[in-house]
Amino acid sequence: MKLILLGPPGSGKGTQAQKIEQKYNLKQLATGDLLRDEIKSESKIGREVKKIIDRGELVSDKIIISLIENSIDKKKFSTGFILDGFPRSVCQAKALDKILQKKNLALDIAIELLVEDKKLINRIVGRFSCANCSAVYHDFDNKTKKEGICDKCGSRDFLRRSDDTKEVFAERLKEYYRLTAPIIPYYKDKGMLKSINAMESISYIENNIYGILDSVKKQN
């Protein structure tokens, strides 16, 4: 099973991707993780990416697309994968189509998480993640079960994004609607889009996603 999670920043894509990964034995491909891994490995691409990020610039489509293509090459996807944070534009969506076609693969479903802008802002402020495994938490909505300890890997090291402020997030949201939102009709026209009200509880959202994915599995 091969799927994409779509939605604005803060809609819960990362949280749901981790749950889907565990339940269906899929591999999560998150662009942020791929970029961090390249930087840590100090590969040629990693060194280039670090320079770009240090300058405060955006990593080019060419580099992102190359990372996704190489990652699919390296991994064994007997059960499938989840794309989280990619594609971010119609241009990237079309590039993904070409990558999968070349590898004789095809997407099964694109799931959109719908959240009101005001709710998104409340979610973003207070968000933090595990420095070791990238599990996502929130000061109020999704605390760790034991204070200061990651539920997933037991690490005590956590990170907060410096851009998780109302002002910066407002700009990120504008960029999402300008660049990424056009992907929604792109996949809708392909008959692959399913939308979920992501303003409900995490368990409600995941149960709806599981229902969609179980249906996809039956069809395959």
Sine and cosine of phi, psi and omega as CSV:
sin_phi,cos_phi,sin_psi,cos_psi,sin_omega,cos_omega
0.00,0.00,0.77,-0.63,-0.05,-1.00
-0.81,-0.58,0.86,-0.51,-0.10,-1.00
-0.64,-0.77,0.30,-0.95,0.07,-1.00
-0.87,-0.50,0.67,-0.74,0.16,-0.99
-0.98,-0.22,0.81,-0.58,-0.04,-1.00
-0.89,-0.46,0.43,-0.90,0.04,-1.00
0.52,-0.86,0.31,-0.95,-0.02,-1.00
-0.93,0.37,0.26,-0.97,0.06,-1.00
-0.85,0.52,0.70,-0.71,-0.01,-1.00
1.00,-0.01,0.02,1.00,-0.04,-1.00
-0.98,0.17,-0.17,0.99,0.06,-1.00
0.97,-0.23,0.28,0.96,-0.04,-1.00
-0.86,0.50,-0.72,0.70,-0.03,-1.00
-0.89,0.45,-0.68,0.73,0.01,-1.00
-0.88,0.48,-0.73,0.68,-0.03,-1.00
-0.94,0.33,-0.56,0.83,0.02,-1.00
-0.88,0.48,-0.65,0.76,0.01,-1.00
-0.91,0.41,-0.62,0.78,0.02,-1.00
-0.93,0.37,-0.68,0.74,0.03,-1.00
-0.90,0.44,-0.66,0.75,-0.01,-1.00
-0.84,0.55,-0.69,0.72,-0.03,-1.00
-0.96,0.29,-0.69,0.72,-0.09,-1.00
-0.94,0.34,-0.63,0.77,-0.10,-0.99
-0.95,-0.31,0.12,0.99,0.02,-1.00
0.83,0.56,0.72,0.69,0.05,-1.00
-0.97,-0.24,0.31,-0.95,0.04,-1.00
-0.98,-0.19,0.82,-0.57,0.03,-1.00
-0.99,0.12,0.81,-0.59,0.08,-1.00
-0.93,-0.37,0.99,-0.13,0.00,-1.00
-0.96,-0.27,0.80,-0.61,-0.08,-1.00
-0.86,0.50,-0.61,0.79,0.02,-1.00
-0.87,0.50,-0.69,0.73,0.02,-1.00
-0.91,0.41,-0.66,0.75,0.00,-1.00
-0.89,0.46,-0.67,0.74,0.02,-1.00
-0.91,0.42,-0.68,0.73,0.01,-1.00
-0.90,0.44,-0.63,0.78,0.01,-1.00
-0.90,0.44,-0.65,0.76,0.02,-1.00
-0.91,0.42,-0.65,0.76,0.02,-1.00
-0.90,0.43,-0.70,0.72,0.00,-1.00
-0.89,0.46,-0.62,0.79,-0.04,-1.00
-0.96,0.26,-0.24,0.97,-0.02,-1.00
0.84,0.54,0.56,0.83,0.08,-1.00
-0.94,0.34,0.13,-0.99,0.02,-1.00
-0.86,0.51,-0.72,0.70,0.04,-1.00
-0.91,0.42,-0.65,0.76,0.00,-1.00
-0.86,0.51,-0.68,0.74,0.01,-1.00
-0.91,0.41,-0.62,0.78,0.03,-1.00
-0.92,0.40,-0.70,0.72,0.01,-1.00
-0.88,0.48,-0.67,0.74,-0.01,-1.00
-0.87,0.49,-0.67,0.74,0.02,-1.00
-0.89,0.46,-0.66,0.75,-0.01,-1.00
-0.90,0.44,-0.73,0.68,-0.02,-1.00
-0.92,0.40,-0.64,0.77,0.01,-1.00
-0.89,0.45,-0.47,0.88,0.05,-1.00
-0.99,0.14,-0.09,1.00,-0.01,-1.00
0.98,0.20,0.36,0.93,-0.03,-1.00
-0.98,-0.19,0.26,-0.97,0.02,-1.00
-1.00,0.05,0.62,-0.78,0.05,-1.00
-0.94,0.33,0.71,-0.71,-0.11,-0.99
-0.93,0.37,0.40,-0.92,0.09,-1.00
-0.83,0.56,-0.64,0.77,-0.05,-1.00
-0.84,0.54,-0.71,0.71,-0.02,-1.00
-0.93,0.36,-0.72,0.69,-0.01,-1.00
-0.87,0.50,-0.73,0.68,-0.02,-1.00
-0.88,0.47,-0.64,0.77,0.02,-1.00
-0.89,0.45,-0.66,0.75,0.01,-1.00
-0.89,0.45,-0.69,0.72,0.01,-1.00
-0.89,0.46,-0.72,0.70,-0.02,-1.00
-0.89,0.45,-0.69,0.72,0.01,-1.00
-0.91,0.40,-0.59,0.81,-0.01,-1.00
-0.91,0.40,-0.66,0.76,0.03,-1.00
-0.92,0.39,-0.53,0.85,0.06,-1.00
-0.92,0.40,-0.66,0.75,-0.13,-0.99
-0.96,0.26,-0.54,0.84,-0.14,-0.99
-1.00,-0.03,0.38,-0.92,0.10,-0.99
-0.98,-0.18,0.95,-0.32,-0.09,-1.00
-0.97,-0.23,0.86,0.51,0.00,-1.00
-0.92,0.40,-0.52,0.86,0.00,-1.00
-0.98,-0.20,-0.33,0.94,0.04,-1.00
0.86,-0.50,-0.14,-0.99,-0.04,-1.00
-0.50,-0.87,0.28,-0.96,0.05,-1.00
-0.87,-0.49,0.80,-0.60,0.09,-1.00
-0.99,-0.11,0.84,-0.54,-0.04,-1.00
-0.80,-0.61,0.91,-0.41,-0.03,-1.00
1.00,-0.04,0.05,1.00,0.06,-1.00
-0.53,-0.85,0.70,-0.72,-0.03,1.00
-0.98,0.21,0.42,-0.91,0.01,-1.00
-0.94,-0.33,0.03,1.00,0.02,-1.00
-0.41,-0.91,0.27,-0.96,0.04,-1.00
-0.89,0.46,-0.59,0.81,0.04,-1.00
-0.86,0.51,-0.71,0.70,0.03,-1.00
-0.93,0.38,-0.57,0.82,0.03,-1.00
-0.89,0.45,-0.67,0.75,0.02,-1.00
-0.93,0.37,-0.59,0.81,0.05,-1.00
-0.91,0.42,-0.63,0.78,0.04,-1.00
-0.89,0.46,-0.67,0.74,0.05,-1.00
-0.82,0.57,-0.69,0.72,-0.03,-1.00
-0.93,0.38,-0.65,0.76,0.02,-1.00
-0.87,0.49,-0.75,0.66,-0.05,-1.00
-0.92,0.38,-0.62,0.78,0.02,-1.00
-0.89,0.46,-0.65,0.76,0.00,-1.00
-0.90,0.44,-0.52,0.85,-0.02,-1.00
-1.00,-0.08,0.11,0.99,-0.01,-1.00
0.86,0.50,0.67,0.75,0.05,-1.00
-0.85,-0.53,0.24,-0.97,0.04,-1.00
-0.47,-0.88,0.56,-0.83,0.07,-1.00
-0.94,0.34,0.55,-0.83,0.06,-1.00
-0.99,-0.11,-0.62,0.78,-0.13,-0.99
-0.34,-0.94,0.49,-0.87,0.15,-0.99
-0.84,-0.54,0.84,-0.54,-0.05,-1.00
-0.94,-0.35,0.84,-0.55,-0.01,-1.00
-0.99,-0.17,0.76,-0.65,0.07,-1.00
-0.99,-0.17,0.90,-0.43,-0.07,-1.00
-0.99,-0.10,0.82,-0.57,0.02,-1.00
-0.61,-0.79,0.64,-0.77,0.06,-1.00
-0.94,0.34,0.55,-0.84,-0.07,-1.00
-0.83,0.56,-0.69,0.72,-0.03,-1.00
-0.87,0.49,-0.66,0.75,0.02,-1.00
-0.91,0.41,-0.61,0.79,0.01,-1.00
-0.87,0.50,-0.70,0.72,-0.02,-1.00
-0.88,0.48,-0.68,0.74,0.02,-1.00
-0.90,0.45,-0.57,0.82,0.00,-1.00
-0.94,0.35,-0.65,0.76,-0.11,-0.99
-0.92,0.39,-0.72,0.70,-0.01,-1.00
-0.95,0.31,0.90,-0.43,-0.06,-1.00
0.95,-0.31,0.01,1.00,-0.01,-1.00
-0.99,0.14,0.61,-0.79,0.11,-0.99
-0.51,-0.86,0.27,-0.96,-0.06,-1.00
-0.65,-0.76,0.36,-0.93,0.04,-1.00
-0.94,0.33,0.76,-0.65,-0.01,-1.00
-0.94,0.33,-0.34,0.94,-0.06,-1.00
-1.00,-0.03,-0.76,0.65,-0.10,-1.00
-0.91,-0.42,-0.02,1.00,0.05,-1.00
0.95,0.31,0.20,0.98,0.08,-1.00
-0.86,0.51,0.66,-0.75,-0.12,-0.99
-0.98,-0.20,0.69,-0.73,0.01,-1.00
-0.72,-0.69,0.10,-0.99,0.03,-1.00
-0.58,-0.81,0.58,-0.82,-0.05,-1.00
-0.85,0.53,-0.50,0.86,-0.08,-1.00
-0.87,-0.50,-0.69,0.73,-0.15,-0.99
-1.00,0.05,-0.39,0.92,-0.08,-1.00
-0.47,-0.88,0.94,0.35,-0.03,-1.00
-0.96,0.27,0.34,-0.94,0.14,-0.99
-0.94,0.34,0.51,-0.86,-0.02,-1.00
-0.89,0.46,-0.65,0.76,0.10,-0.99
-0.91,-0.41,0.80,-0.60,-0.09,-1.00
-0.84,0.55,0.80,-0.60,0.06,-1.00
0.99,0.15,0.12,0.99,-0.01,-1.00
-0.78,-0.63,0.79,-0.61,0.01,-1.00
-0.91,0.41,0.76,-0.65,0.01,-1.00
-0.89,0.46,-0.55,0.83,-0.16,-0.99
-0.99,0.11,-0.71,0.71,-0.11,-0.99
-0.83,-0.55,-0.12,0.99,0.04,-1.00
1.00,0.10,0.05,1.00,0.00,-1.00
-0.92,0.39,0.45,-0.89,0.06,-1.00
-0.95,-0.32,0.13,0.99,-0.02,-1.00
-0.98,-0.21,0.80,-0.60,-0.03,-1.00
-0.77,-0.64,0.40,-0.92,-0.01,-1.00
-0.81,-0.58,0.54,-0.84,0.17,-0.99
-0.84,-0.55,0.75,-0.66,0.00,-1.00
-0.95,0.33,0.71,-0.70,-0.01,-1.00
-0.92,0.38,-0.33,0.94,-0.02,-1.00
-0.99,-0.12,0.17,0.99,0.04,-1.00
-1.00,0.08,0.88,0.47,0.08,-1.00
-0.83,-0.55,0.33,-0.94,-0.03,-1.00
-0.85,0.52,-0.68,0.73,-0.07,-1.00
-0.92,0.40,-0.75,0.66,-0.02,-1.00
-0.93,0.38,-0.64,0.77,-0.02,-1.00
-0.90,0.43,-0.57,0.82,0.04,-1.00
-0.86,0.51,-0.62,0.79,0.03,-1.00
-0.95,0.32,-0.63,0.78,0.05,-1.00
-0.89,0.46,-0.60,0.80,-0.01,-1.00
-0.93,0.37,-0.65,0.76,0.06,-1.00
-0.86,0.50,-0.68,0.73,0.00,-1.00
-0.91,0.43,-0.61,0.79,0.03,-1.00
-0.87,0.49,-0.75,0.66,-0.04,-1.00
-0.92,0.39,-0.52,0.86,0.00,-1.00
-0.97,0.26,-0.71,0.71,-0.17,-0.98
-0.97,-0.23,-0.69,0.73,-0.17,-0.99
-1.00,-0.08,-0.60,0.80,-0.05,-1.00
-0.81,0.59,-0.55,0.83,0.04,-1.00
-0.86,0.51,-0.24,0.97,0.06,-1.00
-0.92,0.40,-0.51,0.86,-0.07,-1.00
-0.84,0.54,-0.82,0.57,0.05,-1.00
-0.91,0.42,-0.43,0.90,0.03,-1.00
-0.87,0.49,-0.73,0.68,0.00,-1.00
-0.99,0.17,-0.44,0.90,0.07,-1.00
-0.90,0.43,-0.67,0.74,0.02,-1.00
-0.89,0.45,-0.44,0.90,0.04,-1.00
-0.99,0.13,-0.09,1.00,-0.02,-1.00
0.96,0.28,0.40,0.92,-0.09,-1.00
-0.94,-0.34,-0.06,1.00,-0.17,-0.98
-1.00,-0.03,0.73,-0.69,0.17,-0.98
-0.81,-0.59,0.72,-0.69,-0.03,-1.00
-0.92,-0.39,0.62,-0.79,-0.03,-1.00
-0.77,-0.63,0.66,-0.75,0.10,-1.00
-0.95,0.32,0.97,-0.26,-0.07,-1.00
-1.00,-0.08,0.33,0.94,0.08,-1.00
-1.00,-0.05,-0.07,1.00,0.04,-1.00
-0.99,0.10,-0.10,-1.00,-0.01,-1.00
-0.92,0.39,0.35,-0.94,0.01,-1.00
-0.86,0.52,-0.65,0.76,-0.01,-1.00
-0.92,0.40,-0.62,0.78,0.04,-1.00
-0.88,0.47,-0.71,0.70,-0.03,-1.00
-0.90,0.45,-0.74,0.67,-0.05,-1.00
-0.91,0.41,-0.59,0.81,0.03,-1.00
-0.91,0.42,-0.61,0.79,0.06,-1.00
-0.92,0.38,-0.65,0.76,0.05,-1.00
-0.90,0.44,-0.69,0.72,0.00,-1.00
-0.87,0.49,-0.61,0.79,0.04,-1.00
-0.88,0.48,-0.67,0.74,0.03,-1.00
-0.91,0.42,-0.72,0.69,-0.06,-1.00
-0.94,0.34,-0.58,0.82,0.07,-1.00
-0.90,0.44,-0.59,0.80,0.05,-1.00
-0.91,0.40,-0.65,0.76,0.03,-1.00
-0.89,0.45,-0.68,0.74,-0.01,-1.00
-0.87,0.49,-0.66,0.75,0.00,-1.00
-0.90,0.44,-0.60,0.80,-0.01,-1.00
-0.94,0.34,-0.49,0.87,0.00,-1.00
-1.00,0.09,0.00,0.00,0.00,0.00
